[in-house]
């Protein structure tokens, strides 16, 4: 990748849900894309402003609707 910028470690970013890599910022013409550094077919944000929030939303691992949490609830304490 020739135009990629590493995101500082103190900025929270979800890892790529496909491979676990930390995202990078790529500049294409006058727009920026947050994308996976390893594979261009993995999720990437739409060109425009740097949108780490969208990246985090799409790469967060969600539990299935029927899954029950195994952690004790606050009411049980």
N, C-alpha and C positions, 0 to 999 in steps of 0.2 A: 504494500500500500504506500503510495507515494505522498499523499496529502493527509495522512492521519495524524491526529493530535491525541495524546494520552490524556485521560481525565485524571485530575489530581486525586490522590488517595483519600483526602478528607471530604470528598463529595460522594455521598452515598449513591451507588448504582447497583441495581440487581445484576447478577451475572447472567449471561446468555442462558436461557432455559434449555437450549439444545446441546451446548458443549461446555458451559460453565466459564467461559472467558469474560473478562471485564471489557465493557464496550469502549470504543474509541470514537472520536469525532472526525468525520471526513468532510472536507470542503469540496463541493462541486460547483464551479462557476461562482455565483454569489450566494449560494445556499449551503447550509450545514446539515449533515445527517449523522445521527447517533447509530452506530452499527457494530456488529460483531467483527472483531479483527481477523478471525480465522476463516470465516465462510460468508461470502456475499449473499448466499441464499437464505441465511438466517434472518430473523426479523430486523428491519431497519426503519427508523422514523421517516416521515415525509420530509422532503427537502424544505428548508426554511430556517427558522431560528433553532437554536440548540434546545431540544425538547427531551431532557432526561426524565421528566415526569412520565411522558408517554412510554419511553423505553421501560421504566420501572413497572408501569401498569401492565404492559404486554409480556414482560418476562418474569413476573411474580408467579410462583407456583401456587395454584389454588387447590384447596382440598375439594374432593367431590361432595355433592350436596348430601349424600347419605352417610358420609363419614362422621364418626363420633370422636370427639377429642378424648384422649387418654389422660390429659392433664387434669388434676383435681380442680374443681371450680372454687371460686372465692367463698361461695355460700357453705361449702363443706368445711372450711377452716374454722 
